[in-house]
Amino acid sequence: MLAIARFTVPLADAAQFEAQLSKALEAFSACKGYESGEFGQNLDDQTLWSLVTHWENVGSYRRALSNNDVKMNAIPILAQAIDEPGAYGSVL
């Protein structure tokens, strides 16, 4: 399962936002079912960012959202995401 969140962040806030994304990934990485994750800044529009995480299954991802460390370090970031569907199943 793949979870993608996209964000619009003013350039002046980029360094602070990157640090917050690092904390969010660290919190997710301690959760059961987490496989990998990464974040990045769009190459054409530097105000756009993405956070991508890979999970064993959708249940693992949803349970991770209840983890206290995730609630403190990832949920506040995810609340700033562009409002669009972000959960994808693997086709391969």
Protein Blocks (a to p, Z undefined) as FASTA:
>chain_A
ZZdddddddfklmmmmmmmmmmmmmmmmmpghiabdcddddfklmmbccdddddfblklm
mmmmmpmklmmmmmmmmmmpccddfbdcdfZZ
